[in-house]
C-alpha cells in the first residue's frame, strides 16, 4: 500500500469528478483520500499528493489557489478559464515562495484521450507520469 499517490478530487459530485473518483478508487497505484464539492473547504486537501479539480468555472480559480497553497500538485479539468484568469494564476504562481508544480493547458479532454492512448504503448509514457 505504500508508494500509492494520495489523490483528492474537487467537484467530486459532478459527472467528471465522480468519474475521476471511480477511476482513482479502482487504481492499484492511487489512493482516494478526499472528495470535495460546493461549500466544502478545499484547503482540507492537505496530505494529498495531487488534487484533480473538476468544479465550475466561477469556483475553479480559488480552488486551484487553495490546493496549491495546501502543498498539492493540481490537475485542472474545469473548462471556461479565460485569459485573465490564466494570467492571474501565472502571476500568483510566480509570487509563491514554495516550489509548486502546475501545468496550464487548454482542451484537457483531448490531452486525456491522447494520454490514454499512449498508456497502452510500452515506453511511451515515463513511469513517473503514470
N, C-alpha and C positions, 0 to 999 in steps of 0.2 A: 504494500500500500504506500510505502514511502516513494518519493520521486514523482508522485502524481501531482500535476499542476492544479492548484486551487482556483476555481472559476466562480465568479458571481455574475448574475445576469440582471441588468436593469431593463425594465419593460417586460418582465417575465410573464405577465398575464396576457400580453398581446400575441398575435398569431406568430410572428417571427421569434419573439422572445421565448414563447413556450416551446417552439421547435428547437431553439438553441438549448434550452434546459433539458429537453428529452435527449438530444444528441450528447450533451455533456454527461448526463446521468448514466448513459449506456456505454460510455467510453471507458476503456481499460486504463488510460493514462491521464484522465482528467477526473476531478472531483468537484461536484457542485456544492459550494458552501454557502450560497445565498441567492435568494430571489427577491428582487425589489421592484416596486411599482409605484404608481402615483401616490403621493403623500407620505412615502417612507423615506427615511433619511439615508441617502446613498453613501454618506460618509461612513456608514457602518460596514462598508466593504473592506475595511482594514483586515489584513490577513489574506486577502485574495491576491494571487499572483497576476491574474488578468480579469478584467471586467468586460463583458460584452454588453454594449449599450445599444438597445433597440427600443427606444421610447418614442417620443413625439418631438417634432422639430422645436417647439417652444420650450421644452424642458431639457433637451439634449445637451446644449452648451453648458448649462450649470451642472448637469450630471457628470459630464466629462471632467470638468474642472474639479469637482468634489472627489471623483475617483482618482485622478492624478495626484491631488493633494494628499489623498489617503495612502499613496505609495503604490498604487496598482498600475500595471500597463492596461491600456484601454483599446478595445476594438470597437469602432463606432459603425453600426449598421443603419442607424437612423438616417433617412434621407431628408432633404429640404434645407440643408445648410447653405446659406448664401455666402457670397464672397466676404461680406463684412464680418460675419461670424468666424469664418476661417482665418481671416487676418487677425481678428481679436484673439483667437485661440493661439495662433502662432506667436503673437506678442506676449501673451501670458506664459506660454511655454518658455520663451526666451528669458523671461524675467524670473522664472522659478529657479531657486538655487540648487535644489536636489537634482540628481541625474534621473531624468524621466525619459521614457521612450513613448513616442506617439507617431502614428503614421496617418497622414491625412490623404484620403483617396475618395474620389467621386466614383459613382457607379459600383458600389460594393457588390451587388448581386452578380455582375459578370465576373468579377475577380474571384468570388467564392466558387462559381462554376468552374473557372479555369483551374483553381487550386484543387478542386475535387477531381478533375480530370488528370492532373499531374500526380495526384496521390497514388494512382494506380500504376504509375510508371516507376519502376525501381531506380533510385538515384536521382530522380527529377526534383525532389524536394529535400532540402537538407534536414537531417534528423532533428535539429533544434527548432524547426518551423512546424513540424507535425504536432 
